Amino acid sequence: MAKEIQQMVIGISREGDIIVKSARGRIYTVKKAAGLEFSCEDLFKDVERDLYATIDTEAETWECIAIE
């Protein structure tokens, strides 16, 4: 399995988790890494551009380590 995967960001949960959509269409939440700053406003800065979350799959609970 890959150490990191990228999934499309589609939102932020009430708890502050990143909501992503996999290539197969599955939607799930991923915890943000401790140093990652990302807010709901960041989703609307450029609505024409898709954002992708880089997810660390080796962590006990998968976590988002970067947003691009």
Residue frames as qw, qx, qy, qz and C-alpha x, y, z in Angstrom:
[[0.000, 0.888, 0.459, 0.000, 0.00, 0.00, 0.00],
 [0.356, 0.630, -0.033, 0.689, 1.19, 3.55, -0.71],
 [0.373, -0.233, -0.485, 0.756, 2.51, 5.69, 2.12],
 [0.150, 0.425, 0.184, -0.873, 0.57, 8.69, 0.86],
 [0.267, 0.483, 0.757, 0.349, -2.50, 9.01, -1.32],
 [0.073, 0.106, -0.020, -0.991, -4.28, 12.03, -2.76],
 [0.079, 0.563, 0.822, 0.008, -8.03, 12.48, -2.57],
 [0.017, 0.518, 0.284, 0.806, -10.25, 15.34, -3.76],
 [0.052, -0.219, -0.577, 0.785, -11.35, 17.69, -0.96],
 [0.136, -0.521, -0.643, -0.545, -15.10, 18.30, -0.95],
 [0.395, -0.768, -0.168, -0.475, -15.64, 19.93, 2.45],
 [0.154, 0.305, -0.691, 0.637, -14.95, 20.27, 6.14],
 [0.482, -0.477, -0.734, -0.042, -16.95, 18.58, 8.89],
 [0.390, -0.850, -0.105, -0.338, -18.31, 20.34, 11.97],
 [0.812, -0.529, 0.056, 0.240, -15.49, 18.77, 13.96],
 [0.022, -0.869, 0.394, 0.299, -12.89, 20.28, 11.61],
 [0.654, -0.102, 0.692, 0.287, -12.04, 17.07, 9.75],
 [0.203, 0.419, -0.509, -0.724, -11.39, 17.17, 6.00],
 [0.766, 0.311, 0.493, -0.272, -14.09, 15.48, 3.87],
 [0.009, 0.476, -0.693, -0.542, -12.63, 13.78, 0.80],
 [0.862, 0.332, 0.137, -0.359, -13.88, 11.76, -2.14],
 [0.561, -0.304, 0.700, 0.321, -11.90, 8.77, -3.43],
 [0.155, 0.301, -0.655, -0.675, -11.39, 7.91, -7.09],
 [0.109, -0.226, -0.955, -0.159, -14.03, 5.19, -6.65],
 [0.312, -0.529, -0.362, -0.701, -16.58, 7.72, -5.37],
 [0.598, -0.496, -0.581, 0.243, -16.44, 6.86, -1.66],
 [0.056, -0.763, 0.100, -0.636, -16.81, 9.88, 0.65],
 [0.751, -0.431, -0.414, 0.281, -15.15, 9.87, 4.07],
 [0.181, -0.960, 0.134, -0.165, -13.53, 12.15, 6.65],
 [0.778, 0.155, -0.313, 0.522, -9.84, 12.38, 7.50],
 [0.480, -0.791, -0.154, 0.346, -8.32, 14.04, 10.58],
 [0.331, 0.891, -0.191, 0.244, -6.08, 17.07, 10.00],
 [0.731, 0.053, -0.368, 0.573, -2.42, 16.74, 10.98],
 [0.428, -0.679, -0.344, 0.487, -1.47, 18.86, 14.00],
 [0.289, -0.421, 0.150, 0.847, 0.42, 21.50, 12.00],
 [0.171, 0.345, 0.670, 0.635, -2.05, 21.79, 9.09],
 [0.165, 0.441, 0.311, -0.826, -4.04, 25.03, 8.90],
 [0.061, -0.200, -0.732, -0.648, -7.11, 24.78, 6.65],
 [0.263, 0.315, 0.519, -0.750, -10.50, 26.46, 7.00],
 [0.466, 0.587, 0.658, -0.069, -13.83, 26.49, 5.21],
 [0.210, 0.884, -0.047, -0.415, -12.91, 29.83, 3.61],
 [0.227, -0.485, 0.718, 0.444, -9.97, 28.11, 1.88],
 [0.475, 0.305, 0.816, 0.125, -12.48, 26.01, -0.08],
 [0.334, 0.827, 0.448, -0.058, -14.01, 29.11, -1.67],
 [0.243, -0.663, 0.265, 0.657, -10.89, 31.11, -2.58],
 [0.234, 0.385, -0.620, -0.642, -10.88, 29.71, -6.12],
 [0.738, 0.139, 0.494, -0.438, -14.02, 27.73, -6.90],
 [0.737, 0.561, -0.267, -0.266, -12.76, 26.78, -10.37],
 [0.317, 0.530, -0.770, 0.159, -9.82, 24.81, -8.91],
 [0.889, -0.296, -0.326, -0.125, -10.05, 21.37, -7.30],
 [0.218, -0.712, 0.587, -0.317, -8.20, 20.89, -4.02],
 [0.858, 0.049, -0.512, -0.011, -6.50, 17.62, -3.15],
 [0.593, -0.694, 0.344, -0.217, -5.60, 16.30, 0.28],
 [0.518, 0.410, -0.737, 0.143, -2.39, 14.34, 0.73],
 [0.806, -0.459, 0.071, -0.368, -3.22, 11.60, 3.24],
 [0.045, 0.512, -0.837, 0.189, -0.66, 9.70, 5.32],
 [0.858, -0.104, -0.331, -0.379, -1.83, 6.09, 5.26],
 [0.611, 0.141, -0.686, 0.369, 0.88, 4.83, 7.60],
 [0.212, -0.322, 0.449, -0.806, -0.53, 6.73, 10.58],
 [0.116, 0.168, 0.926, -0.317, -2.69, 4.69, 12.98],
 [0.341, 0.729, 0.528, -0.272, -5.65, 6.84, 12.00],
 [0.508, 0.425, 0.361, 0.657, -5.24, 8.24, 8.50],
 [0.136, -0.801, -0.221, 0.540, -4.57, 11.97, 8.58],
 [0.485, 0.820, 0.164, 0.256, -4.36, 14.79, 6.08],
 [0.638, -0.413, 0.033, 0.649, -0.83, 16.20, 5.99],
 [0.141, -0.269, 0.281, 0.910, -1.17, 18.71, 3.11],
 [0.467, 0.700, 0.490, -0.226, -3.75, 20.44, 0.91],
 [0.296, -0.222, 0.481, 0.795, -2.80, 21.33, -2.68]]
